[in-house]
Amino acid sequence: MAVEIRLTAASVAKVRFAVSPLGETVLALRILLGAGGHAVHQPWVRQSRPLLAGERELPLLRALIAGGLPSFLFPVPRQRLPSMAAELDLLRATEEDFFRQEYGAVLGLPAEDVPEPATVLPRLAEALRRCHELLIAPHWGRMRAVLEADIGRRALTLVDGGAQALFAELHRDIAWDGGQLVVHGRRIPHSVYTVDAGGHGLVLLPSVFNWPNVGVDKSPVTAASIRYPAMGVGLLWEAPPPALTGLAPVLGHTRTQILAALAEPLTTAALASRLGMTSSAISQHLGALRGAGLVSTQRKGRTALHLRTERATQLLGIAAPKS
């Protein structure tokens, strides 16, 4: 079935991007519970599935995530990079009627048999928080770097070619057709599900764990949203080169990651975002690496760009590019 998202000119003007740690956690759990998932994620699945076995709310998670996915699990982020805590607050604040409607539809329950939201939502939010910390947070720095890099590339497409060019490259199942987005195939009579974005706009969310598929929230409360596969996911779970693995016990895992990332010039803030750390922590590590002759820093005004030195490249065992 195709999904048709109706967008007014005002809605197109409100198209924005966001990253959702809550959404990625839910989709990751769906893979671990055996409902879908691509082979590209298997290295992460093998590592993470045994960790999920001890979760005390596993029956609740399985009931809500292993089958159909209720829309209240995917509140639309209000910021480009919300924290997990902020998204869990949105989950806890789900309207009661919407919760009952979605919960009943997914589990096939009549309204009178749906449990009280005040009972389920706090338990669900705490379970998702624990799962995020255990399964996602250790990898979030790399994941966020992939998602932010994707947003950066899409934003350039939007600037260069406008909304039509942006939608055309998001996914082969997304088509821009006369002020409407059609997702999942051609429009055939009696097989189109219509979503009205109203005046709330459209939020585009690159996804790691929904890769390589595209998903649409069919019951938006505010803005309409599309989750599309982020570029670069195929490299996310690749094992680090042997040289990096051997170097980490000597320099430390974080400093080795910093040197690996500085194959290109990066600001302190960009490096912190890529590795999921604070700028102050990154600055301390950069100072040590700079003192050892492994990082060089160039300043222009208030901006400082960091790059690993040739010595660092040799230490990592990576061939330096020839001039």
N, C-alpha and C positions, 0 to 999 in steps of 0.2 A: 504493500500500500504506500502510495506517495503521501507526503506531508507538505501542505502548502501553507507557507507563512506569508500572510498579507502585511505588507509594509507601506505605510503612507510616506510622503516626503519627509514629514516630521520624524518618523521612525528611522528612516535611512540616515537622517542627520544625527541620530543618537546611537548609531552603531559604535560599539566599543569592544575592547578586548579585556579579558580577565583570566586569572589563574585560580583554580579552586582546589586547595588541599583536601577539603572534605569530599568533593566529587571524585578526586583521584583515589582517596581511601576507599570509598564505596565501590568504585569500579575494580580496584585491586582485590578487595574482598570477594567480589563476584567471581573473579578468576580463580582465587584460591578455593572457593566453594564449588568449583567445577562447572560453572555456568559460563562457557565461552572462554575467550582468551586466545591469543596468538602464540605460536611457537617462539616468537622473538622474546617473550617474557619468561621462558622456561628456566633460565639460570636464576632469576629472582624467585620463581615459584618453588624450585627445589630447595632454596635456602629458607623461604618464608613459611611454607605450608606447615612444617612441624611446629613453628612458633605459635600458630593460630590455635593449635589443639587445646591449649590451656585456657582459652578465653571462656569465662563463665557465662557470658551471654550468647554463646554460639547458637543455641536454638532460636533465639530472637533474631539474630543476624541472618541465619539461614532462611527463616521464614520470610523476611522482608527483602532479601537481596538475591537469593539463589534463583528465584523465579522472576516475576515481573518486578519492576523497580518503581516504587511510589515516588511521585514528584517531590514530596516534601524532603526527600533525602538530598535534593539538589537545589537548595535555595540559591538564587542568583546573587553572586558576589556584588557588594556595593562598591568595592575598590578593585583596582587592577591586581593587587597582590595582597589579598586579605590573609590574616592569620587563621590558623585552624580554630583557635578560641573564638574569633569573631564569627566564623561560619557556624560553629556549634551553638552560639547564642541565637543565630537565626533559626536553626533547627528547633531549639527548645521553644522558640516563640511562634511555632507553626499554629495557625488558626485552627481551632477545634473542629469546625465543620469540614475544613479542607483535609485535616488529618483523618477524620472518620471516613470521608469519601474515598480517599486514596488507599487507606489501610484495608477497608472493606473490599475494594475492587481487586487489590492484589491477592488477598487471602480468600476471596470468595465468601465473605461473611455478610449477613444482613446487618443493618445499622445497629440493631439492638444488641448484637453480639460483639461489636467492636469495643475493645477495652478503652478506658479513660485515657485521653492524651496526657494528662498530668501524671499518670502512672508509667506510661511507656516511654515518652520522650526523654525524661531524665536518664533512664536506664540506657536507652539507645545512644544518647549523646556521650555518656561516659564510656560505653563500650567502643564507640568509634574513636574517642580520644585515645583510649588505651591501644587500639589497633594502629592508629596513626603513629604513636610514639614507638611502637614495637616494630612495625613493618615498613613504614614509609619514611619517618623522620631520619633514619640512618642514611637514606639515599636521597633525601629531599634536595640537598645542594645541587647534585647532578641533574635531578629531574627538573628543578626550577630553572637551571641554566638552559636546558633544552627547550622548555616552554617559553622562557623569555626570549631566547634567540629566535624562536618561531614567530612570536609576536612582532619582534623587530623587523623581520623579513616581510611579514604581511603588511605592516604599517607602511613600508616603503612602496609596496605594490599599490596600496590605497592612495598614497601621495602621487605616484606616477600615473596610475591608470583609472583612479576613481573606484566607486563601489562595484561597478560591473566587473572590472578586472579582478578585484579582490575576491568576489564570490566565485568567479570562474576558476580560480586556482585552488580554492579551499579543498575540494574533493570532487571526484568524478561523478558522485551522486547528487551534487548540488548544482542547480541551474537557476540563473536569474532570468525571469520571464515576465516582462512588462509590469514591473513594480511588485512582483511576487517571487519569493524563493520557493522552488520546488525541490524537495529532498526525497531521495530514494525512487528513482525511476520516473517514467512518463506519467502524465495525468491521463487516467482512463476513467470514463464515467462510473460513478458509484464506488470508486476506489481511492478517493482523495480525502484525507483528514485535514481539516482547515484549522489553522492557528492564527488568531488575530492578535497582532502585537500591540494594537491600540496606539496610544501615544507614548508607550514606555520604551520603545526602541528595541534593539537587538544586541545581545551580548554573545560574542564569539569566544569560545573557550578551547584552546589547544589542549589535547589530552594525550597522556602517555598510555594509560591502561585501557582506553577505549580504542586504541590503535589496532587495526587499520580502518575501523569503522567510523561512521558519522552518526550522531544521535541528536534527536530533537526533543525538547520538553513539550509534550502535548497538552499540558495543563498549567501554563504559566500563570502565576499570581501577579507578577509585575512584568518585567521585560521578557520577551521571548529569548530563547537561547539555543545555540547549536554547539555541540561538542564535536570537534573535528580532529583527525589524527595529526599530531605535531610532527614536523620534519625532524629527523635525526634520532628517532627512537631506536632504530636498528643498531645504533652504536652504544646505547645507554648501558647495557649489561655486559659489554665486552670486558674481559679480564684485562687488567693493566699489563703493559709490557713487563717482561721479567726484570728489566733494569729498575723499573719503578718499584716493583715488589721488593727487590733486594735493598733498595736505597731507603725505603721507609723506616726500617728499624734503626738506621743510623741518623737520618735527619729528623725523623718523626713523620707521621702520616700527613699531618696538615702541611708542613713545609714542602714535602714531596708533591702534594697536590698543587700547591702554589706554583712551584717551578714548572710542573706539567702544564698548568693553565697559562703561564706567561710565555707561551710560544708566540703570542701576539701581544701588542701593547695594551694594557688595561689600567684603568684608574683603580684606586683603592676601593671605591664604592662598587664598581663593576665586579672586581675580584671577590669582594665580600658577598655580593648577591649570587655569584656563580657557585661559590662554595658553601653558601648558607651560613655565614658567620657574620659577626659584627665588624664594622670598619676598624674599630679600635684594636680588636684582636688581630686582624689582618696587618695593621700597621706595625704591631710589635714583631710579628714574624718577618715582615719585609725588612725591618731594621736589622734583624739578625742575619738574614740572607744577604742583605746589601753589605754588611760588615765583613761577610765571608767572601765577597766578590762574586756572588752567584746571581745577584739582581742589580740592574742599573735603573736609575730613576731620573727622568727628565721633567723639569718643571717649567710651566708657561703660565704666568699669572697665578691663579689659585688652583690650576689643574696640574696634577702629577701623574705621569704615565710610567708604568713599570714594565720592564722586559727582562727576561732571563739573559744572562751573559753567555758567551761562547763556552766558558768554563762549565757553566751549569748544564748546557746542552750536551757537552762531552760526558759529564758526570751521569746524566740520564741515559746515556748510550744511544742518543738520537743524532742522526747525521745532520749537521748544520747545513742550511741551504747555501749553495755556491753563488757567489756574486758574479 
